[in-house]
Amino acid sequence: MLVGGGLVVRLWGRFDGRWGEPLAQGRLGQEMADGLPGIVRVAAVASALFLVWRMRRVPR
């Protein structure tokens, strides 16, 4: 959820020209598709790290 939100914020910043070159008209979908593989990798690593952290916690 957080990783997907990060993608939306990044695209919003690019759309408004806040971070880097502004997106050209009609390129939002293509930029989202281009960023999807990286976002999936980051989400997978974050999920794995969360599960490892939860397994290492001492039960109450």
For each residue, the residues with C-beta under 8 A, 3 or more apart:
1: 4 5
2: 5 6 46
3: 6 7 39 42 43 46
4: 1 7 8 39 43
5: 1 2 8 9
6: 2 3 9 10 39
7: 3 4 10 11 32 35 39
8: 4 5 11 12
9: 5 6 12 13
10: 6 7 13 14 19 35
11: 7 8 14 15 23 28 31 32 35
12: 8 9 15 16 18
13: 9 10 16 18 19 20
14: 10 11 17 18 19 20 21 22 23 31
15: 11 12 22 23 28
16: 12 13 22
17: 14 20 21 22
18: 12 13 14
19: 10 13 14
20: 13 14 17
21: 14 17
22: 14 15 16 17
23: 11 14 15 27 28 31
24: 27
25:
26: 29
27: 23 24 30 31
28: 11 15 23 31 32
29: 26 32 33
30: 27 33 34
31: 11 14 23 27 28 34 35
32: 7 11 28 29 35 36
33: 29 30 36
34: 30 31
35: 7 10 11 31 32 38 39
36: 32 33 39 40
37: 40 41
38: 35 41 42
39: 3 4 6 7 35 36 42 43
40: 36 37 43 44
41: 37 38 44 45
42: 3 38 39 45 46
43: 3 4 39 40 46 47
44: 40 41 47 48
45: 41 42 48 49
46: 2 3 42 43 49 50
47: 43 44 50 51
48: 44 45 51 52
49: 45 46 52 53
50: 46 47 53 54
51: 47 48 54 55
52: 48 49 55 56
53: 49 50 56 57
54: 50 51 57
55: 51 52
56: 52 53
57: 53 54
58:
59:
60:
